[in-house]
Amino acid sequence: MAIIVDKAQKRRDIALSCKNSLIVDEISDVSISKITKVAGISKGSFYDYFENKNDLIFEIINISLINHNKVKKDRLKAAKTAKDKVKVFLQIFYEEEGDELKNIYKEFLSISLSNPTKDITEYHKNRYDEYFMWFTSIFEDGIKNGELKPESINLAKGLFILGNGLFLSKLTCNFDDNDNNMREVNEYVDFIFKFIEA
């Protein structure tokens, strides 16, 4: 009887077996040969599961994002007010638990900026849209619950872009003072919310 392989699980297993190698070395310097050696598979097997190295990187980032999103959802659920939820959403980028994701994403950004293929651009756009919708829903719920003025929805995009900018600044400038960064984010959110709370 033939062995039935769960292709999605095998794809995840291969990606996870390569993750540390891709974190330690620069992604652009890691060859398919090195990836297959680390994963213990042949090149043919690699191409059974991935189109190319970028496809492998997408899978690693997706696995990391699933874990990151679970933590974020739990913390958002525990937050009581729209203001607290906005702080949680923005602060999570600074927490040490996300360092692995940040390191992978930093390498991915490097590839994205130096070689912006259609797949990479589409991937970034989809993640941006997904997170922006999630962030906007915090404002929509706050308006619906009577916590926020209806026009506060107009600030959602600006705060979201600020969060992205802070994240990119941390990645590129190596801002390691997480406590200070989070305090500044909290102070900024407190200031903005003075104007938008109902």
MIDOSE-1310 file (N, C-alpha, C; in nm, 2 decimals, decimal comma, always signed):
residues 198
maii	+0,08/-0,12/+0,00/+0,00/+0,00/+0,00/+0,09/+0,13/+0,00; +0,06/+0,22/-0,09/+0,13/+0,34/-0,10/+0,12/+0,43/+0,02; +0,23/+0,50/+0,06/+0,22/+0,59/+0,17/+0,16/+0,72/+0,12; +0,06/+0,77/+0,19/+0,00/+0,90/+0,16/+0,07/+1,01/+0,23
vdka	+0,12/+1,11/+0,15/+0,19/+1,22/+0,21/+0,10/+1,34/+0,22; +0,09/+1,40/+0,33/+0,02/+1,53/+0,35/+0,11/+1,64/+0,30; +0,08/+1,68/+0,17/+0,17/+1,77/+0,10/+0,19/+1,91/+0,18; +0,08/+1,95/+0,23/+0,08/+2,08/+0,31/+0,17/+2,07/+0,43
qkrr	+0,16/+1,96/+0,50/+0,24/+1,93/+0,62/+0,38/+1,92/+0,58; +0,41/+1,84/+0,48/+0,55/+1,82/+0,43/+0,61/+1,95/+0,39; +0,54/+2,04/+0,33/+0,58/+2,17/+0,29/+0,62/+2,25/+0,41; +0,54/+2,25/+0,52/+0,57/+2,31/+0,64/+0,69/+2,26/+0,71
dial	+0,70/+2,12/+0,71/+0,82/+2,06/+0,77/+0,95/+2,10/+0,70; +0,95/+2,10/+0,57/+1,07/+2,14/+0,50/+1,10/+2,29/+0,53; +1,00/+2,37/+0,53/+1,02/+2,51/+0,56/+1,08/+2,53/+0,70; +1,02/+2,46/+0,79/+1,07/+2,48/+0,93/+1,21/+2,42/+0,95
sckn	+1,25/+2,32/+0,88/+1,38/+2,26/+0,89/+1,49/+2,36/+0,83; +1,45/+2,45/+0,75/+1,54/+2,55/+0,68/+1,54/+2,68/+0,76; +1,44/+2,70/+0,84/+1,42/+2,84/+0,90/+1,55/+2,89/+0,97; +1,61/+2,81/+1,06/+1,73/+2,86/+1,13/+1,84/+2,89/+1,04
sliv	+1,86/+2,81/+0,93/+1,97/+2,84/+0,84/+1,94/+2,98/+0,77; +1,82/+3,00/+0,74/+1,78/+3,13/+0,67/+1,79/+3,25/+0,76; +1,78/+3,23/+0,89/+1,79/+3,33/+0,99/+1,94/+3,37/+1,01; +2,02/+3,26/+1,03/+2,16/+3,28/+1,05/+2,24/+3,34/+0,93
deis	+2,21/+3,28/+0,82/+2,28/+3,33/+0,69/+2,18/+3,43/+0,63; +2,24/+3,52/+0,54/+2,15/+3,61/+0,47/+2,08/+3,52/+0,37; +1,95/+3,55/+0,36/+1,86/+3,47/+0,27/+1,92/+3,47/+0,12; +1,96/+3,58/+0,08/+2,01/+3,59/-0,06/+2,13/+3,51/-0,08
dvsi	+2,21/+3,47/+0,03/+2,33/+3,39/+0,01/+2,30/+3,24/+0,02; +2,18/+3,20/+0,06/+2,15/+3,06/+0,08/+2,10/+3,00/-0,06; +2,17/+2,90/-0,10/+2,14/+2,84/-0,23/+2,04/+2,73/-0,21; +1,97/+2,69/-0,32/+1,88/+2,57/-0,32/+1,96/+2,45/-0,27
skit	+2,08/+2,43/-0,31/+2,16/+2,32/-0,27/+2,18/+2,31/-0,12; +2,20/+2,43/-0,06/+2,22/+2,43/+0,09/+2,08/+2,40/+0,16; +1,98/+2,46/+0,10/+1,84/+2,44/+0,15/+1,81/+2,29/+0,15; +1,84/+2,22/+0,04/+1,80/+2,08/+0,03/+1,89/+1,99/+0,12
kvag	+2,01/+2,04/+0,14/+2,10/+1,96/+0,23/+2,05/+1,97/+0,37; +2,02/+2,10/+0,41/+1,97/+2,12/+0,55/+1,84/+2,04/+0,57; +1,75/+2,04/+0,47/+1,62/+1,98/+0,48/+1,63/+1,83/+0,47; +1,74/+1,78/+0,41/+1,76/+1,63/+0,39/+1,67/+1,58/+0,28
iskg	+1,66/+1,66/+0,17/+1,58/+1,62/+0,06/+1,66/+1,65/-0,07; +1,61/+1,59/-0,18/+1,67/+1,61/-0,31/+1,62/+1,74/-0,37; +1,69/+1,79/-0,47/+1,65/+1,91/-0,54/+1,51/+1,89/-0,60; +1,49/+1,77/-0,66/+1,36/+1,73/-0,72/+1,25/+1,74/-0,62
sfyd	+1,28/+1,69/-0,50/+1,18/+1,69/-0,39/+1,15/+1,84/-0,35; +1,25/+1,92/-0,35/+1,23/+2,06/-0,31/+1,13/+2,12/-0,41; +1,15/+2,10/-0,54/+1,06/+2,15/-0,64/+0,92/+2,09/-0,65; +0,91/+1,97/-0,58/+0,77/+1,91/-0,57/+0,69/+2,00/-0,47
yfen	+0,76/+2,07/-0,38/+0,68/+2,14/-0,28/+0,69/+2,30/-0,29; +0,79/+2,34/-0,36/+0,81/+2,49/-0,37/+0,85/+2,53/-0,52; +0,80/+2,64/-0,56/+0,83/+2,69/-0,69/+0,98/+2,74/-0,70; +1,02/+2,80/-0,59/+1,15/+2,86/-0,59/+1,19/+2,90/-0,44
kndl	+1,30/+2,96/-0,42/+1,34/+3,00/-0,29/+1,24/+3,10/-0,23; +1,19/+3,19/-0,31/+1,10/+3,29/-0,25/+0,97/+3,22/-0,20; +0,93/+3,12/-0,27/+0,81/+3,04/-0,22/+0,84/+2,98/-0,09; +0,96/+2,93/-0,07/+1,00/+2,87/+0,06/+1,00/+2,98/+0,17
ifei	+1,05/+3,10/+0,14/+1,05/+3,21/+0,23/+0,91/+3,26/+0,27; +0,82/+3,26/+0,17/+0,68/+3,29/+0,19/+0,62/+3,19/+0,30; +0,65/+3,07/+0,28/+0,60/+2,96/+0,37/+0,65/+2,98/+0,51; +0,78/+3,01/+0,52/+0,84/+3,04/+0,66/+0,78/+3,16/+0,72
inis	+0,76/+3,27/+0,65/+0,70/+3,39/+0,70/+0,55/+3,36/+0,74; +0,48/+3,28/+0,66/+0,34/+3,25/+0,69/+0,33/+3,17/+0,82; +0,42/+3,07/+0,84/+0,42/+3,00/+0,96/+0,44/+3,09/+1,08; +0,54/+3,18/+1,07/+0,58/+3,27/+1,17/+0,46/+3,37/+1,20
linh	+0,40/+3,41/+1,09/+0,28/+3,51/+1,11/+0,16/+3,44/+1,17; +0,14/+3,31/+1,15/+0,03/+3,24/+1,21/+0,05/+3,24/+1,36; +0,17/+3,21/+1,41/+0,20/+3,22/+1,55/+0,19/+3,36/+1,61; +0,25/+3,45/+1,53/+0,24/+3,59/+1,57/+0,10/+3,64/+1,59
nkvk	+0,01/+3,60/+1,49/-0,13/+3,65/+1,49/-0,20/+3,59/+1,60; -0,17/+3,46/+1,64/-0,24/+3,40/+1,75/-0,21/+3,47/+1,88; -0,09/+3,51/+1,90/-0,05/+3,59/+2,02/-0,12/+3,72/+2,02; -0,12/+3,79/+1,90/-0,19/+3,92/+1,89/-0,34/+3,91/+1,91
kdrl	-0,40/+3,80/+1,86/-0,55/+3,79/+1,88/-0,58/+3,77/+2,03; -0,50/+3,68/+2,10/-0,52/+3,66/+2,24/-0,51/+3,79/+2,32; -0,41/+3,87/+2,29/-0,38/+4,00/+2,36/-0,49/+4,10/+2,33; -0,54/+4,10/+2,20/-0,65/+4,19/+2,17/-0,77/+4,15/+2,24
kaak	-0,80/+4,03/+2,25/-0,92/+3,98/+2,32/-0,92/+4,02/+2,46; -0,80/+4,02/+2,52/-0,79/+4,06/+2,67/-0,80/+4,21/+2,69; -0,77/+4,29/+2,59/-0,78/+4,43/+2,60/-0,92/+4,48/+2,61; -0,95/+4,57/+2,69/-1,09/+4,61/+2,72/-1,14/+4,72/+2,63
takd	-1,06/+4,82/+2,60/-1,10/+4,94/+2,52/-1,04/+4,94/+2,39; -1,10/+5,02/+2,30/-1,04/+5,04/+2,17/-0,90/+5,10/+2,18; -0,87/+5,19/+2,27/-0,74/+5,25/+2,29/-0,64/+5,14/+2,33; -0,68/+5,06/+2,42/-0,59/+4,95/+2,47/-0,56/+4,85/+2,35
kvkv	-0,66/+4,83/+2,27/-0,64/+4,74/+2,15/-0,55/+4,80/+2,05; -0,56/+4,93/+2,03/-0,47/+5,00/+1,94/-0,32/+4,99/+1,99; -0,31/+5,01/+2,12/-0,17/+5,00/+2,18/-0,12/+4,85/+2,16; -0,20/+4,75/+2,19/-0,16/+4,62/+2,17/-0,11/+4,59/+2,03
flqi	-0,20/+4,64/+1,94/-0,17/+4,61/+1,79/-0,03/+4,67/+1,76; -0,01/+4,79/+1,80/+0,12/+4,86/+1,77/+0,24/+4,81/+1,85; +0,22/+4,78/+1,97/+0,33/+4,74/+2,06/+0,39/+4,60/+2,03; +0,31/+4,52/+1,98/+0,35/+4,38/+1,96/+0,47/+4,37/+1,87
fyee	+0,49/+4,47/+1,78/+0,61/+4,47/+1,70/+0,74/+4,48/+1,78; +0,73/+4,54/+1,90/+0,85/+4,56/+1,97/+0,89/+4,45/+2,07; +0,80/+4,36/+2,09/+0,82/+4,26/+2,19/+0,92/+4,15/+2,14; +1,00/+4,10/+2,24/+1,10/+4,01/+2,20/+1,05/+3,88/+2,14
egde	+0,93/+3,84/+2,18/+0,88/+3,71/+2,13/+0,87/+3,71/+1,97; +0,86/+3,83/+1,92/+0,85/+3,85/+1,77/+0,99/+3,86/+1,70; +1,10/+3,85/+1,78/+1,23/+3,87/+1,72/+1,26/+3,78/+1,60; +1,22/+3,65/+1,61/+1,24/+3,56/+1,50/+1,17/+3,60/+1,38
lkni	+1,04/+3,64/+1,39/+0,97/+3,69/+1,27/+1,03/+3,81/+1,22; +1,08/+3,90/+1,31/+1,14/+4,03/+1,26/+1,27/+4,00/+1,18; +1,35/+3,90/+1,23/+1,47/+3,87/+1,16/+1,44/+3,81/+1,02; +1,34/+3,72/+1,01/+1,31/+3,67/+0,88/+1,25/+3,78/+0,79
ykef	+1,17/+3,86/+0,85/+1,10/+3,96/+0,77/+1,21/+4,07/+0,72; +1,30/+4,09/+0,80/+1,41/+4,19/+0,76/+1,48/+4,14/+0,64; +1,52/+4,01/+0,64/+1,58/+3,95/+0,52/+1,49/+3,95/+0,40; +1,36/+3,93/+0,43/+1,27/+3,93/+0,32/+1,25/+4,07/+0,26
lsis	+1,25/+4,17/+0,35/+1,25/+4,31/+0,30/+1,37/+4,34/+0,21; +1,48/+4,29/+0,25/+1,60/+4,32/+0,17/+1,59/+4,26/+0,03; +1,54/+4,14/+0,02/+1,51/+4,08/-0,11/+1,41/+4,16/-0,19; +1,30/+4,20/-0,11/+1,19/+4,27/-0,18/+1,23/+4,40/-0,24
lsnp	+1,32/+4,47/-0,17/+1,37/+4,60/-0,22/+1,47/+4,59/-0,33; +1,55/+4,48/-0,32/+1,65/+4,47/-0,43/+1,60/+4,40/-0,55; +1,50/+4,31/-0,53/+1,44/+4,24/-0,65/+1,29/+4,22/-0,63; +1,22/+4,33/-0,66/+1,07/+4,33/-0,63/+1,00/+4,26/-0,74
tkdi	+0,99/+4,13/-0,73/+0,91/+4,05/-0,83/+0,76/+4,07/-0,81; +0,68/+4,02/-0,90/+0,54/+4,03/-0,89/+0,49/+3,96/-0,77; +0,54/+3,84/-0,75/+0,50/+3,75/-0,63/+0,53/+3,83/-0,50; +0,65/+3,88/-0,49/+0,69/+3,95/-0,37/+0,60/+4,07/-0,35
teyh	+0,58/+4,15/-0,45/+0,49/+4,27/-0,44/+0,35/+4,23/-0,40; +0,30/+4,13/-0,46/+0,16/+4,08/-0,43/+0,15/+4,03/-0,28; +0,26/+3,96/-0,24/+0,26/+3,91/-0,10/+0,26/+4,03/+0,00; +0,34/+4,13/-0,03/+0,34/+4,24/+0,06/+0,20/+4,31/+0,06
knry	+0,15/+4,33/-0,05/+0,02/+4,40/-0,06/-0,09/+4,32/+0,02; -0,09/+4,19/+0,00/-0,19/+4,11/+0,07/-0,17/+4,12/+0,22; -0,05/+4,11/+0,27/-0,03/+4,12/+0,41/-0,07/+4,26/+0,46; -0,03/+4,36/+0,39/-0,07/+4,50/+0,43/-0,22/+4,51/+0,44
deyf	-0,29/+4,47/+0,33/-0,44/+4,47/+0,33/-0,50/+4,40/+0,45; -0,44/+4,28/+0,48/-0,49/+4,19/+0,59/-0,48/+4,26/+0,72; -0,36/+4,32/+0,75/-0,34/+4,38/+0,87/-0,41/+4,52/+0,88; -0,42/+4,59/+0,77/-0,50/+4,71/+0,78/-0,64/+4,69/+0,81
mwft	-0,70/+4,59/+0,75/-0,84/+4,56/+0,77/-0,86/+4,52/+0,92; -0,77/+4,44/+0,97/-0,77/+4,40/+1,11/-0,76/+4,52/+1,20; -0,67/+4,61/+1,17/-0,65/+4,73/+1,25/-0,78/+4,82/+1,25; -0,83/+4,84/+1,12/-0,95/+4,92/+1,10/-1,07/+4,87/+1,18
sife	-1,08/+4,74/+1,19/-1,19/+4,68/+1,27/-1,19/+4,72/+1,41; -1,07/+4,75/+1,47/-1,07/+4,80/+1,61/-1,14/+4,93/+1,62; -1,12/+5,02/+1,52/-1,18/+5,15/+1,52/-1,33/+5,13/+1,49; -1,37/+5,05/+1,40/-1,51/+5,02/+1,37/-1,58/+4,97/+1,49
dgik	-1,52/+4,88/+1,56/-1,59/+4,83/+1,69/-1,60/+4,94/+1,79; -1,49/+5,02/+1,80/-1,49/+5,13/+1,90/-1,60/+5,23/+1,87; -1,63/+5,26/+1,74/-1,74/+5,35/+1,70/-1,87/+5,28/+1,73; -1,88/+5,16/+1,70/-2,01/+5,08/+1,72/-2,04/+5,07/+1,87
ngel	-1,94/+5,06/+1,95/-1,96/+5,05/+2,10/-1,97/+5,19/+2,17; -1,96/+5,29/+2,09/-1,98/+5,43/+2,15/-1,85/+5,48/+2,21; -1,74/+5,41/+2,20/-1,62/+5,46/+2,26/-1,55/+5,57/+2,18; -1,57/+5,57/+2,05/-1,50/+5,66/+1,96/-1,60/+5,74/+1,87
kpes	-1,56/+5,86/+1,84/-1,64/+5,94/+1,75/-1,63/+5,88/+1,61; -1,74/+5,89/+1,53/-1,75/+5,83/+1,40/-1,63/+5,87/+1,31; -1,59/+6,00/+1,32/-1,48/+6,05/+1,23/-1,35/+5,99/+1,27; -1,34/+5,92/+1,38/-1,21/+5,86/+1,42/-1,16/+5,76/+1,32
inla	-1,25/+5,70/+1,24/-1,21/+5,60/+1,14/-1,11/+5,66/+1,04; -1,12/+5,80/+1,03/-1,02/+5,86/+0,93/-0,88/+5,86/+0,98; -0,86/+5,84/+1,11/-0,73/+5,83/+1,17/-0,67/+5,69/+1,17; -0,75/+5,59/+1,14/-0,70/+5,45/+1,14/-0,59/+5,43/+1,05
kglf	-0,60/+5,48/+0,92/-0,49/+5,46/+0,83/-0,36/+5,53/+0,87; -0,37/+5,65/+0,92/-0,25/+5,72/+0,97/-0,18/+5,65/+1,08; -0,26/+5,60/+1,18/-0,20/+5,53/+1,29/-0,14/+5,39/+1,24; -0,21/+5,33/+1,15/-0,16/+5,21/+1,09/-0,02/+5,23/+1,02
ilgn	-0,02/+5,33/+0,94/+0,11/+5,37/+0,87/+0,22/+5,40/+0,97; +0,18/+5,47/+1,08/+0,28/+5,50/+1,18/+0,33/+5,37/+1,24; +0,25/+5,28/+1,27/+0,29/+5,15/+1,32/+0,39/+5,08/+1,23; +0,35/+5,08/+1,10/+0,44/+5,02/+1,00/+0,58/+5,09/+1,00
glfl	+0,57/+5,22/+1,00/+0,69/+5,30/+1,00/+0,78/+5,27/+1,12; +0,72/+5,26/+1,24/+0,80/+5,23/+1,36/+0,86/+5,10/+1,35; +0,78/+5,00/+1,29/+0,84/+4,86/+1,28/+0,96/+4,86/+1,18; +0,94/+4,93/+1,07/+1,05/+4,94/+0,97/+1,17/+5,02/+1,03
sklt	+1,15/+5,12/+1,11/+1,26/+5,19/+1,17/+1,33/+5,10/+1,27; +1,26/+5,02/+1,34/+1,32/+4,93/+1,44/+1,41/+4,83/+1,36; +1,36/+4,78/+1,25/+1,43/+4,68/+1,17/+1,56/+4,74/+1,11; +1,55/+4,86/+1,06/+1,66/+4,92/+0,98/+1,76/+5,00/+1,07
cnfd	+1,71/+5,05/+1,18/+1,80/+5,13/+1,27/+1,84/+5,06/+1,39; +1,80/+4,94/+1,41/+1,83/+4,86/+1,53/+1,80/+4,93/+1,66; +1,68/+4,99/+1,67/+1,64/+5,05/+1,79/+1,61/+4,94/+1,89; +1,70/+4,92/+1,99/+1,69/+4,81/+2,08/+1,62/+4,85/+2,21
dndn	+1,58/+4,97/+2,23/+1,52/+5,02/+2,36/+1,37/+4,99/+2,35; +1,33/+4,87/+2,36/+1,19/+4,83/+2,35/+1,10/+4,90/+2,45; +1,15/+4,92/+2,57/+1,06/+4,98/+2,68/+1,04/+5,13/+2,64; +1,14/+5,20/+2,59/+1,13/+5,34/+2,55/+1,04/+5,35/+2,43
nmre	+1,06/+5,26/+2,33/+0,97/+5,26/+2,21/+0,83/+5,24/+2,24; +0,80/+5,14/+2,33/+0,66/+5,11/+2,37/+0,60/+5,23/+2,44; +0,68/+5,29/+2,53/+0,63/+5,41/+2,61/+0,59/+5,52/+2,51; +0,68/+5,55/+2,41/+0,65/+5,65/+2,31/+0,52/+5,62/+2,23
vney	+0,51/+5,50/+2,19/+0,39/+5,46/+2,12/+0,26/+5,48/+2,21; +0,27/+5,44/+2,34/+0,16/+5,46/+2,43/+0,12/+5,60/+2,45; +0,23/+5,69/+2,46/+0,20/+5,83/+2,48/+0,14/+5,89/+2,36; +0,18/+5,85/+2,24/+0,13/+5,90/+2,12/-0,02/+5,86/+2,10
vdfi	-0,05/+5,73/+2,13/-0,19/+5,68/+2,12/-0,27/+5,75/+2,22; -0,22/+5,77/+2,35/-0,30/+5,85/+2,45/-0,33/+5,99/+2,40; -0,24/+6,05/+2,34/-0,26/+6,19/+2,29/-0,37/+6,19/+2,18; -0,35/+6,10/+2,08/-0,45/+6,10/+1,97/-0,59/+6,07/+2,02
fkfi	-0,60/+5,97/+2,12/-0,73/+5,93/+2,16/-0,80/+6,04/+2,24; -0,73/+6,14/+2,29/-0,80/+6,26/+2,36/-0,89/+6,33/+2,26; -0,86/+6,32/+2,13/-0,94/+6,39/+2,03/-1,05/+6,30/+1,97; -1,04/+6,17/+1,98/-1,13/+6,09/+1,91/-1,23/+6,01/+2,00
ea	-1,20/+6,01/+2,13/-1,29/+5,94/+2,22/-1,42/+6,01/+2,23; -1,53/+5,93/+2,23/-1,67/+5,99/+2,23/-1,70/+6,05/+2,37
